[in-house]
Amino acid sequence: MKFTFLIFLTGAAACAQPFGFGLKGGVPMTDFVNAVSSSSPTLSYIVNTDRYVVGPMAELRLPFGLGIEVDALYRHYSFNNTPVKVTTGAWEFPLVAKYKFKAPIVKPYLEAGVAWDKLSGLTQTIASAVNTQTLNKDVTHGIVFGGGAEVKVLVIRISPEIRFTRWSDQHFLDPAGLLKSNLNQAEFLIGISF
């Protein structure tokens, strides 16, 4: 009898799946760096934001539709003008609390939390003697809000969402005011977890 109860309890705990792990990826809806047009070609910046955001995710699923999610999302971008070319990646670490509404098949959810963003692999090439300092901070933090829906198909959970982040500081800031990091960031993301 005890053995049967232990098997039943283990099976129930396995079905509850309090932890979820997976992959989250998507596309930015805003550019990470903004450039202002200038009539001078030596002062104009060309910005290239690669259109992907990707990384691992983990979720702690709590009772009553609550949960805590942490992600490690990577993105890449570059900008240049005549004397300077900068390429970098950035790792974003959002930590959000989630609330999933009760629904039979598709569960809508809201999320809010904090995020940290760290530049990675920053390279700056200067083609002339002119040196414009654009790096403001290599680490920044911000607040995160979002919403989406979760669909469970067998053991896989698919979660499309829109996430908005407001950063406290700019990574890049040109002294002439022609280039600056965007403090507002919006992304469309899809999580696939088990």
C-alpha positions in Angstrom: 0.0 0.0 0.0 2.8 2.4 0.9 4.6 1.6 -2.3 1.5 2.3 -4.4 0.9 5.6 -2.6 4.5 6.6 -3.2 4.2 5.8 -7.0 1.0 7.8 -7.1 2.6 10.8 -5.3 5.7 10.7 -7.5 3.5 10.6 -10.7 1.4 13.5 -9.4 4.5 15.6 -8.7 5.9 14.8 -12.1 2.7 16.0 -13.8 2.7 19.3 -11.8 6.1 20.2 -13.3 7.0 23.1 -11.0 10.1 23.9 -13.1 10.2 24.7 -16.8 13.2 25.1 -19.0 13.4 26.0 -22.6 14.4 28.6 -25.3 13.0 32.0 -25.9 13.6 33.9 -29.2 12.1 36.7 -31.2 12.5 39.9 -33.0 13.0 43.5 -31.7 10.2 45.9 -32.5 12.4 48.9 -31.8 16.0 49.6 -32.7 18.5 49.4 -29.9 20.4 52.5 -31.1 19.0 55.6 -32.6 20.9 57.9 -35.0 20.0 61.4 -36.0 20.5 62.4 -39.7 23.2 65.0 -40.3 24.2 66.9 -43.5 27.9 66.1 -42.8 28.9 62.6 -43.8 31.7 62.5 -41.2 29.1 63.1 -38.4 26.3 60.8 -39.7 25.9 57.3 -38.2 24.7 54.1 -39.9 23.0 51.8 -37.5 22.5 48.1 -38.0 20.3 46.2 -35.5 20.3 42.5 -36.2 16.7 41.3 -36.2 16.9 38.5 -33.6 16.9 38.1 -29.8 17.5 34.5 -28.5 18.5 32.7 -25.3 17.6 30.1 -22.6 14.8 30.6 -20.2 13.7 29.0 -16.9 10.4 29.3 -15.0 9.3 28.4 -11.5 5.6 27.6 -11.7 3.8 28.4 -8.5 0.2 27.7 -7.4 -2.8 30.1 -8.2 -1.5 30.9 -11.7 1.7 32.6 -10.4 5.2 32.1 -11.7 8.7 33.5 -11.8 10.7 33.5 -15.1 14.4 34.3 -15.7 15.9 34.6 -19.2 19.3 35.2 -20.7 18.7 36.9 -24.1 21.4 37.8 -26.6 21.2 40.4 -29.4 23.8 41.9 -31.7 24.1 45.4 -33.3 26.6 47.8 -34.8 26.9 51.4 -35.8 29.5 53.4 -37.7 30.4 56.7 -39.1 33.5 57.6 -41.2 36.1 57.5 -38.4 34.5 55.0 -36.0 32.9 51.5 -36.4 31.5 49.8 -33.3 30.1 46.3 -33.1 28.8 44.7 -30.0 26.4 42.1 -28.5 24.4 42.5 -25.4 23.1 40.0 -22.9 19.8 40.9 -21.3 18.8 39.2 -18.0 15.1 39.8 -17.3 13.6 38.5 -14.0 9.8 38.7 -14.1 6.8 37.6 -12.0 4.0 36.2 -14.1 0.3 35.7 -13.5 -1.6 33.3 -15.8 -5.3 33.6 -16.1 -7.4 30.5 -15.8 -8.5 29.3 -19.2 -9.0 25.8 -20.6 -6.7 25.8 -23.6 -5.0 29.2 -24.1 -3.9 30.9 -20.9 -3.3 34.6 -21.2 -0.7 36.1 -18.8 0.8 39.3 -17.6 4.3 39.8 -16.4 6.4 42.5 -14.7 9.8 42.7 -13.3 13.4 44.0 -13.7 16.1 43.4 -16.2 19.9 43.9 -16.5 21.7 44.5 -19.8 25.4 43.9 -20.2 27.4 44.7 -23.4 29.5 41.8 -24.7 32.3 41.6 -27.3 32.5 45.4 -27.7 34.9 46.3 -30.5 35.6 49.9 -31.6 37.7 50.6 -34.8 38.9 54.1 -35.4 39.9 54.8 -39.0 41.4 58.2 -38.4 42.9 60.4 -35.6 39.5 61.6 -34.7 38.2 59.8 -31.6 34.6 60.2 -30.6 33.7 58.6 -27.3 30.3 57.0 -27.5 30.3 54.4 -24.7 28.2 55.7 -21.8 27.7 52.5 -19.7 28.4 48.9 -20.4 25.8 47.7 -17.8 22.3 49.1 -17.3 19.1 48.0 -15.7 15.4 48.7 -16.2 11.8 47.7 -15.6 9.9 45.1 -17.7 6.2 44.8 -18.5 4.6 42.3 -20.9 1.8 40.0 -21.8 1.1 37.0 -23.8 -0.6 33.6 -24.0 0.5 30.1 -23.2 -0.6 27.0 -25.1 0.3 23.5 -23.8 0.7 20.8 -26.5 1.4 17.5 -24.9 4.5 18.3 -22.8 5.6 21.4 -24.7 4.4 24.9 -23.7 4.4 27.6 -26.4 4.2 31.2 -25.2 4.1 34.1 -27.7 4.4 37.5 -25.9 5.1 41.2 -26.4 7.5 42.6 -23.9 8.4 46.2 -23.1 11.5 47.3 -21.2 12.3 50.8 -20.0 16.1 51.2 -19.4 17.5 53.6 -16.7 20.6 54.5 -18.7 21.9 54.6 -22.3 24.7 52.2 -23.3 25.8 54.6 -26.0 25.7 58.4 -26.1 27.5 60.6 -28.7 28.7 63.9 -27.3 27.3 65.7 -30.4 23.9 64.1 -29.8 23.7 62.3 -33.1 23.7 58.8 -31.6 22.1 57.4 -28.5 20.8 54.1 -27.1 17.1 53.7 -27.1 15.7 53.8 -23.5 12.5 52.1 -24.7 12.7 48.6 -26.0 9.9 46.5 -27.3 10.2 42.9 -28.5 8.0 40.1 -29.8 9.2 36.8 -28.3 8.1 33.2 -28.4 9.1 30.8 -25.6 9.2 27.1 -26.0 9.5 25.2 -22.7 9.1 21.8 -21.1 
